[in-house]
Amino acid sequence: MEMPIPNAFVIDRKADIVARLQAVLAPDAVIHEEHEVRAYECDALTAYRCPPLCAVLPSSTAEVAAVLKICFEEGVPVVPRGSGTSLAGGALPTADSVILGVARMNDVLETDYANRFIRVQTGRTNLSVTGAVEEEDFFYAPDPSSQLACAIAGNIAMNSGGAHCLKYGVTTNNLMGVTMVTMEGEIVEIGGAYLDSGGLDLLGLICGSEGQLGVVTEATLRILRKPEGARPVLIGFDSNEVAGECVSDIIKAGVLPVAIEFMDRPCIRATEAFAHAGYPDCEALLIVEVEGSDAEIDEQLSVITEIARSHDPVELRESKSAEESARIWLGRKSAFGAMGQINDYMCLDGTIPVSSLPHVLKRIGEMSKEYGLDVGNVFHAGDGNMHPLILFDANKDGDLEKCEAFGADILRLCVEVGGCLTGEHGVGIEKRDLMGDQYDDVDLEAQLRVKDVFDPKWLLNPAKVFPLAATESRRAA
């Protein structure tokens, strides 16, 4: 993956830059020794690595503002970082950049149950937001598979979703307001503790902007009452295509499950060995969960099971207890880690119309044979957010490049059928050179001009989202 040529002037002035940063932060909040910054050389897209100039760990919005003001004055690129779980290279540094990590900013600032919101610092992990309100029978809906580790900052940057996004939406549907610091060090408030704000929808612009426009330090999040109950059902099939047809039919029937998750045989085997979730031995598995009162659950599942039976499932099994349900979801949440135990892989993220699932799954299988690389499929089938896992050997010359080419073809296929390049992982560096496959020059120029307004020196999160040539020309202007 090509990266920009680092600014030698910035690198030569490292000692002066570090000294300025140390003057505004705690002694242990500036990490600059060569062996220490290695911890920040990559995120979860570990195929690409580059140690940063240094890393800083501020503890407050005011400290973030001080850091950004210094970097703006010095012309130093800044890479915002939550927990480093990005699968698209969203937090990959450049050699002349400062990593700005928000991990120390993890406090709950305000909780309002009457108005159903919580305000937190964005270094707080996704799952711990629910942990802060669950004693009052509330929860925070977006639930990425990495929710135990991923930070709210990264969730906002990538507009993350999760298994239950079919019913509750993704981050943008549950984000009410943010405190953001611009590259110049200005602190701005966008949105707030109410349903909607007047004027331009800047909150919708910030959510999903991948750290290109500012650093979000605080977030006001919507919290919801826990449902009365929930129950998943496992549906096994003899082929991926038939499972895809079943998903399409469930959606067409007007039933709204809280989640419809898909796994194929490679993922089922790896996950079962890892989590012992009790999954059936089949080619494709759907986990369909509904929620509500017992009567509502029974009514919804009766419709879903009738549809499933029309597709001749090899197994159809409802969860019988809370413990069994927990095992089923543990397996799904562990899928990426389980696959990592058996093979190197690259996890893709594209979105397609649900009606295109059978065709796309069939075509991915055909491309797998053409490239000679196996694929494991695990994804949010209800909203068409696919996560093909392309298996390759990182120690075999040419395998990574072949994997990248295969992945690019899958993402182009998503666009061809009316979908898009990403659902929740973002563009990062992984898909930046594919942006031209989804957007024409006019569309891209409009996006570049928005970046110009918020970050005129193009110092925030360099080499991400936009084709590198466009980024470099903007930086040189």
C-alpha positions as CSV (number, residue, x, y, z in Angstrom):
1,M,0.0,0.0,0.0
2,E,1.5,3.3,-1.1
3,M,1.9,6.0,1.6
4,P,2.8,9.7,1.2
5,I,6.5,10.7,1.4
6,P,7.0,11.9,4.9
7,N,7.9,15.6,5.6
8,A,11.7,15.5,6.3
9,F,11.5,18.9,7.9
10,V,9.0,17.7,10.5
11,I,11.1,14.6,11.3
12,D,14.3,16.6,11.7
13,R,12.4,18.8,14.2
14,K,11.2,15.9,16.3
15,A,13.0,17.0,19.5
16,D,11.5,20.5,19.4
17,I,8.0,19.2,18.6
18,V,8.2,16.6,21.5
19,A,9.4,19.3,23.8
20,R,6.4,21.5,23.0
21,L,4.0,18.6,23.5
22,Q,5.6,17.7,26.8
23,A,5.0,21.3,28.0
24,V,1.2,20.9,27.8
25,L,0.7,17.2,28.8
26,A,1.5,15.0,31.7
27,P,5.1,13.6,31.8
28,D,3.9,10.1,30.8
29,A,1.5,11.3,28.1
30,V,4.1,11.9,25.3
31,I,5.5,8.7,23.9
32,H,8.5,9.3,21.7
33,E,11.2,6.7,22.1
34,E,11.7,4.5,19.1
35,H,10.9,1.2,20.9
36,E,7.8,2.7,22.6
37,V,6.1,4.1,19.4
38,R,6.2,0.6,17.9
39,A,3.0,0.0,19.8
40,Y,1.2,2.5,17.6
41,E,2.7,1.5,14.2
42,C,-0.6,-0.2,13.0
43,D,-4.2,-0.9,13.9
44,A,-6.1,-4.1,13.3
45,L,-5.2,-4.0,9.6
46,T,-1.8,-5.4,10.6
47,A,-0.5,-6.0,7.1
48,Y,0.6,-2.3,7.0
49,R,2.9,-0.7,9.6
50,C,4.6,2.6,10.0
51,P,6.0,3.9,13.4
52,P,4.8,7.5,14.0
53,L,6.9,10.5,15.0
54,C,5.4,10.2,18.5
55,A,2.2,9.4,20.3
56,V,0.3,11.6,22.8
57,L,-2.4,10.5,25.3
58,P,-4.3,13.6,26.5
59,S,-6.8,13.4,29.3
60,S,-9.2,16.2,28.5
61,T,-10.7,18.2,25.6
62,A,-8.5,21.1,26.6
63,E,-5.4,19.0,26.3
64,V,-6.5,17.8,22.9
65,A,-7.0,21.4,21.8
66,A,-3.5,22.3,23.0
67,V,-2.0,19.4,21.1
68,L,-3.8,20.2,17.9
69,K,-2.9,23.8,18.1
70,I,0.8,22.9,18.4
71,C,0.7,20.5,15.6
72,F,-1.1,23.0,13.4
73,E,1.5,25.6,14.1
74,E,4.3,23.1,13.4
75,G,2.7,21.6,10.3
76,V,2.6,18.2,11.8
77,P,0.0,15.6,10.6
78,V,-2.2,14.1,13.3
79,V,-3.7,10.6,13.3
80,P,-6.7,10.3,15.8
81,R,-6.9,6.9,17.5
82,G,-9.5,5.3,19.6
83,S,-8.6,1.7,20.6
84,G,-6.8,0.8,17.4
85,T,-9.4,-1.8,16.3
86,S,-9.9,-0.4,12.8
87,L,-9.9,-3.1,10.1
88,A,-9.4,-0.6,7.3
89,G,-6.2,1.1,8.4
90,G,-8.1,4.1,9.8
91,A,-5.5,4.7,12.5
92,L,-2.3,3.8,10.4
93,P,0.3,6.6,11.1
94,T,2.8,8.2,8.7
95,A,6.4,8.6,9.7
96,D,6.0,12.4,10.2
97,S,2.7,12.2,12.2
98,V,1.6,12.4,15.8
99,I,-0.8,9.7,17.0
100,L,-3.4,11.3,19.2
101,G,-5.0,8.6,21.3
102,V,-8.1,9.2,23.4
103,A,-7.8,6.0,25.6
104,R,-7.3,8.0,28.8
105,M,-10.5,10.0,28.1
106,N,-13.0,7.4,29.3
107,D,-15.3,9.1,31.9
108,V,-19.1,9.2,32.0
109,L,-19.9,12.9,32.2
110,E,-23.7,12.9,32.5
111,T,-26.5,10.4,32.5
112,D,-30.1,11.4,32.0
113,Y,-32.6,8.6,32.1
114,A,-35.7,10.8,31.7
115,N,-34.4,12.1,28.4
116,R,-32.7,8.9,27.5
117,F,-29.1,10.0,26.9
118,I,-25.6,9.5,28.3
119,R,-22.7,11.9,27.7
120,V,-19.2,10.3,27.7
121,Q,-15.6,11.0,26.8
122,T,-14.9,9.1,23.6
123,G,-12.1,6.9,24.8
124,R,-14.8,4.9,26.6
125,T,-15.3,1.5,25.1
126,N,-18.6,0.6,23.4
127,L,-19.7,-2.2,25.8
128,S,-18.9,-0.1,28.9
129,V,-21.5,2.5,27.8
130,T,-24.2,-0.1,28.3
131,G,-22.4,-1.2,31.5
132,A,-22.9,2.3,32.9
133,V,-26.7,2.2,32.5
134,E,-27.7,-1.4,32.6
135,E,-28.6,-1.4,36.3
136,E,-31.4,1.0,35.3
137,D,-32.5,-1.4,32.5
138,F,-31.1,0.7,29.7
139,F,-28.6,-0.1,27.0
140,Y,-26.7,1.5,24.2
141,A,-27.8,-0.2,20.9
142,P,-24.8,-0.2,18.4
143,D,-22.9,-3.4,19.1
144,P,-19.8,-4.0,16.9
145,S,-18.2,-7.4,17.3
146,S,-15.2,-5.6,18.8
147,Q,-17.4,-3.8,21.4
148,L,-15.5,-5.1,24.3
149,A,-12.4,-3.2,23.1
150,C,-13.5,-0.6,20.5
151,A,-13.8,3.1,21.6
152,I,-16.8,5.4,21.0
153,A,-14.3,7.7,19.2
154,G,-13.7,5.0,16.5
155,N,-17.4,4.1,16.4
156,I,-18.2,7.7,15.5
157,A,-15.3,8.0,13.0
158,M,-16.4,4.9,11.1
159,N,-20.2,5.1,11.8
160,S,-20.0,1.5,13.3
161,G,-22.9,-0.8,13.4
162,G,-23.1,-4.3,14.7
163,A,-25.4,-7.4,14.8
164,H,-28.4,-5.5,16.1
165,C,-28.3,-2.6,13.6
166,L,-31.1,-4.1,11.6
167,K,-33.6,-2.8,14.2
168,Y,-31.7,-0.1,16.0
169,G,-29.5,1.4,13.3
170,V,-25.8,2.3,13.3
171,T,-23.9,4.9,15.3
172,T,-25.4,7.9,13.4
173,N,-28.9,6.8,14.4
174,N,-27.9,6.8,18.1
175,L,-25.6,9.8,18.2
176,M,-27.2,13.1,19.5
177,G,-24.2,15.4,19.9
178,V,-20.4,15.8,20.0
179,T,-17.7,18.0,21.3
180,M,-15.1,18.3,18.6
181,V,-11.7,20.0,18.3
182,T,-10.6,21.3,15.0
183,M,-7.1,21.1,13.6
184,E,-6.5,24.7,14.7
185,G,-7.4,23.8,18.3
186,E,-10.9,25.3,18.4
187,I,-13.4,23.5,20.5
188,V,-16.9,23.3,19.0
189,E,-20.2,21.8,20.1
190,I,-22.4,20.1,17.5
191,G,-25.9,18.8,18.3
192,G,-26.8,18.1,21.9
193,A,-29.2,16.4,24.3
194,Y,-32.2,16.7,22.1
195,L,-33.8,15.0,19.1
196,D,-32.5,17.3,16.4
197,S,-30.8,20.6,16.0
198,G,-31.5,23.5,13.7
199,G,-29.4,24.5,10.7
200,L,-27.0,22.3,8.7
201,D,-26.8,18.7,9.8
202,L,-23.1,18.9,10.7
203,L,-23.5,15.9,13.1
204,G,-24.4,13.7,10.1
205,L,-21.3,15.1,8.4
206,I,-19.0,14.4,11.4
207,C,-20.3,10.8,12.0
208,G,-18.4,8.6,9.6
209,S,-15.9,11.2,8.6
210,E,-13.0,9.0,9.7
211,G,-11.1,11.7,11.6
212,Q,-10.8,13.9,8.5
213,L,-12.6,16.9,10.0
214,G,-11.7,17.1,13.6
215,V,-11.1,15.0,16.8
216,V,-14.3,14.1,18.7
217,T,-13.6,14.1,22.4
218,E,-17.1,13.9,24.0
219,A,-20.3,12.3,22.7
220,T,-24.0,12.4,23.7
221,L,-25.5,9.0,23.0
222,R,-29.0,7.8,22.9
223,I,-29.8,5.1,25.4
224,L,-32.9,2.8,25.2
225,R,-35.0,0.7,27.6
226,K,-34.1,-3.0,27.4
227,P,-36.7,-5.1,25.7
228,E,-38.8,-7.5,27.8
229,G,-37.1,-10.4,26.3
230,A,-35.2,-11.7,23.2
231,R,-34.8,-15.1,21.6
232,P,-32.6,-16.3,18.7
233,V,-33.3,-19.2,16.3
234,L,-30.6,-21.1,14.4
235,I,-31.4,-22.0,10.8
236,G,-29.0,-24.2,8.9
237,F,-28.9,-24.7,5.1
238,D,-27.1,-26.8,2.5
239,S,-25.9,-23.7,0.5
240,N,-25.0,-20.1,0.9
241,E,-27.3,-19.1,-1.9
242,V,-30.4,-20.7,-0.2
243,A,-29.5,-19.0,3.1
244,G,-29.4,-15.7,1.2
245,E,-32.8,-16.3,-0.4
246,C,-34.2,-17.0,3.1
247,V,-32.9,-13.7,4.4
248,S,-34.4,-11.9,1.4
249,D,-37.8,-13.5,2.0
250,I,-37.8,-12.7,5.7
251,I,-37.2,-9.0,5.0
252,K,-39.9,-9.0,2.2
253,A,-42.4,-10.5,4.7
254,G,-42.3,-7.3,6.7
255,V,-41.0,-9.0,9.9
256,L,-38.3,-6.9,11.7
257,P,-36.0,-9.1,13.6
258,V,-33.5,-7.4,15.8
259,A,-30.7,-9.2,14.0
260,I,-30.1,-11.6,11.1
261,E,-26.5,-12.9,11.1
262,F,-24.9,-15.2,8.5
263,M,-22.0,-17.6,8.7
264,D,-20.7,-20.1,6.2
265,R,-19.1,-23.5,6.8
266,P,-15.5,-22.3,7.4
267,C,-16.7,-19.7,9.9
268,I,-19.1,-22.2,11.6
269,R,-16.3,-24.8,12.1
270,A,-13.8,-22.3,13.4
271,T,-16.3,-20.6,15.7
272,E,-17.7,-23.8,17.1
273,A,-14.2,-25.1,17.9
274,F,-13.4,-21.8,19.6
275,A,-16.7,-20.9,21.5
276,H,-18.6,-24.3,21.6
277,A,-21.8,-22.4,20.8
278,G,-23.7,-25.5,19.7
279,Y,-23.9,-24.6,16.0
280,P,-25.2,-27.2,13.6
281,D,-23.0,-28.9,11.0
282,C,-24.1,-27.2,7.7
283,E,-23.0,-25.1,4.8
284,A,-24.6,-21.9,5.9
285,L,-26.1,-20.7,9.2
286,L,-28.5,-17.9,10.0
287,I,-28.9,-16.5,13.5
288,V,-32.2,-14.7,13.6
289,E,-33.2,-12.9,16.8
290,V,-36.5,-11.3,17.7
291,E,-37.4,-9.4,20.8
292,G,-40.4,-8.2,22.8
293,S,-42.9,-9.9,25.1
294,D,-43.3,-13.7,25.0
295,A,-46.4,-13.3,22.8
296,E,-44.6,-11.0,20.4
297,I,-41.6,-13.3,20.2
298,D,-43.8,-16.3,19.5
299,E,-45.7,-14.5,16.8
300,Q,-42.6,-13.2,15.0
301,L,-40.8,-16.6,15.2
302,S,-43.8,-18.4,13.8
303,V,-43.6,-16.3,10.6
304,I,-39.8,-16.6,10.4
305,T,-39.8,-20.4,10.9
306,E,-42.6,-20.8,8.3
307,I,-40.4,-18.9,5.8
308,A,-37.3,-20.9,6.8
309,R,-39.1,-24.3,6.3
310,S,-40.1,-23.3,2.8
311,H,-36.3,-23.3,2.0
312,D,-35.8,-26.9,3.3
313,P,-33.4,-26.1,6.2
314,V,-31.1,-28.9,7.5
315,E,-31.7,-27.7,11.0
316,L,-34.1,-25.2,12.7
317,R,-33.7,-24.7,16.4
318,E,-35.0,-22.1,18.8
319,S,-32.9,-21.1,21.9
320,K,-34.5,-22.6,25.0
321,S,-32.7,-20.5,27.7
322,A,-30.8,-17.3,28.4
323,E,-27.6,-19.4,28.7
324,E,-28.1,-21.0,25.3
325,S,-28.8,-17.6,23.8
326,A,-25.6,-16.2,25.3
327,R,-23.6,-19.1,23.8
328,I,-25.1,-18.5,20.4
329,W,-24.1,-14.8,20.5
330,L,-20.7,-15.5,22.0
331,G,-20.0,-17.6,19.0
332,R,-21.0,-14.9,16.5
333,K,-19.0,-12.2,18.4
334,S,-16.0,-14.5,18.4
335,A,-16.0,-15.3,14.7
336,F,-13.2,-12.9,13.6
337,G,-10.9,-14.0,16.5
338,A,-11.7,-17.7,15.8
339,M,-10.8,-17.4,12.2
340,G,-7.6,-15.7,13.1
341,Q,-6.6,-18.8,15.1
342,I,-6.5,-20.9,11.9
343,N,-5.3,-18.6,9.1
344,D,-4.2,-15.2,8.1
345,Y,-7.1,-13.3,6.6
346,M,-8.2,-9.9,5.4
347,C,-11.7,-8.8,6.5
348,L,-13.7,-6.9,4.0
349,D,-16.7,-4.6,4.5
350,G,-19.2,-3.8,1.8
351,T,-22.9,-3.3,1.6
352,I,-25.4,-4.7,-0.9
353,P,-29.2,-4.7,-1.4
354,V,-30.5,-7.7,0.6
355,S,-32.2,-9.0,-2.6
356,S,-28.7,-9.4,-4.2
357,L,-27.4,-11.7,-1.5
358,P,-27.9,-15.0,-3.4
359,H,-26.1,-13.6,-6.5
360,V,-23.3,-12.0,-4.6
361,L,-22.6,-15.0,-2.5
362,K,-22.5,-17.2,-5.6
363,R,-20.2,-14.8,-7.4
364,I,-17.8,-14.6,-4.4
365,G,-17.6,-18.4,-4.5
366,E,-16.7,-18.3,-8.2
367,M,-14.1,-15.6,-7.6
368,S,-12.6,-17.7,-4.8
369,K,-11.9,-20.5,-7.3
370,E,-10.5,-18.0,-9.8
371,Y,-8.1,-16.5,-7.3
372,G,-7.2,-19.8,-5.6
373,L,-8.0,-18.3,-2.2
374,D,-10.6,-19.5,0.3
375,V,-13.2,-17.2,1.7
376,G,-15.1,-17.3,5.0
377,N,-18.4,-15.4,5.0
378,V,-19.8,-13.9,8.2
379,F,-21.9,-10.7,8.1
380,H,-25.0,-8.7,9.1
381,A,-27.3,-10.3,6.5
382,G,-30.4,-8.3,7.5
383,D,-29.1,-5.0,6.2
384,G,-26.7,-6.5,3.6
385,N,-23.5,-5.5,5.3
386,M,-21.1,-8.2,4.2
387,H,-17.8,-9.2,5.8
388,P,-16.0,-11.7,3.6
389,L,-12.8,-13.0,5.2
390,I,-10.3,-13.8,2.5
391,L,-7.8,-16.4,3.7
392,F,-4.1,-16.1,2.6
393,D,-0.6,-16.9,3.7
394,A,1.2,-13.8,4.9
395,N,4.6,-15.7,4.6
396,K,4.0,-16.6,0.9
397,D,5.3,-14.1,-1.6
398,G,2.5,-12.6,-3.7
399,D,-0.4,-13.9,-1.5
400,L,-1.1,-10.5,0.1
401,E,-1.2,-8.8,-3.3
402,K,-3.5,-11.5,-4.6
403,C,-5.7,-11.1,-1.6
404,E,-5.9,-7.4,-2.1
405,A,-6.9,-7.8,-5.8
406,F,-9.6,-10.4,-4.8
407,G,-10.9,-8.0,-2.2
408,A,-11.1,-5.1,-4.6
409,D,-13.1,-7.2,-7.0
410,I,-15.6,-8.2,-4.2
411,L,-16.0,-4.5,-3.3
412,R,-16.5,-3.6,-7.0
413,L,-19.2,-6.3,-7.1
414,C,-20.9,-4.6,-4.2
415,V,-21.0,-1.3,-6.0
416,E,-22.1,-3.0,-9.3
417,V,-25.2,-4.5,-7.7
418,G,-26.3,-1.1,-6.2
419,G,-24.4,-1.3,-2.8
420,C,-21.4,0.6,-1.5
421,L,-17.8,0.2,-0.5
422,T,-18.3,0.2,3.2
423,G,-21.0,-0.4,5.8
424,E,-19.2,0.2,9.1
425,H,-15.4,-0.3,8.8
426,G,-14.8,2.9,6.9
427,V,-12.6,3.5,3.9
428,G,-9.3,4.1,5.6
429,I,-6.4,3.2,3.4
430,E,-7.9,-0.1,2.4
431,K,-10.5,1.3,0.0
432,R,-9.3,4.8,-0.8
433,D,-8.1,3.8,-4.3
434,L,-11.6,2.3,-5.0
435,M,-13.4,5.5,-4.3
436,G,-13.4,6.2,-8.0
437,D,-15.4,3.0,-8.6
438,Q,-18.3,4.5,-6.5
439,Y,-18.0,8.2,-7.0
440,D,-17.3,10.3,-10.2
441,D,-14.9,13.2,-10.2
442,V,-17.6,15.7,-9.4
443,D,-18.7,13.8,-6.3
444,L,-15.1,13.3,-5.1
445,E,-14.3,17.0,-5.6
446,A,-17.3,18.0,-3.4
447,Q,-16.0,15.7,-0.6
448,L,-12.5,17.2,-1.0
449,R,-13.9,20.7,-0.6
450,V,-15.6,19.8,2.6
451,K,-12.2,18.6,3.9
452,D,-10.7,21.9,2.7
453,V,-13.1,23.8,4.9
454,F,-12.4,21.9,8.1
455,D,-8.8,21.1,7.6
456,P,-7.2,23.6,5.2
457,K,-3.7,22.3,5.6
458,W,-4.8,18.7,5.2
459,L,-3.0,17.6,8.4
460,L,-5.8,15.4,9.9
461,N,-5.5,11.6,9.3
462,P,-3.3,11.8,6.2
463,A,-3.5,9.3,3.3
464,K,-6.9,8.0,4.2
465,V,-10.4,7.9,2.5
466,F,-9.4,9.8,-0.7
467,P,-7.2,8.5,-3.5
468,L,-3.6,9.3,-2.5
469,A,-3.0,11.5,-5.6
470,A,-5.9,13.8,-4.6
471,T,-4.6,14.0,-1.0
472,E,-1.0,14.8,-2.1
473,S,-2.2,17.5,-4.5
474,R,-4.2,19.1,-1.7
475,R,-1.4,19.1,0.8
476,A,1.0,20.6,-1.8
477,A,-1.4,23.5,-2.7
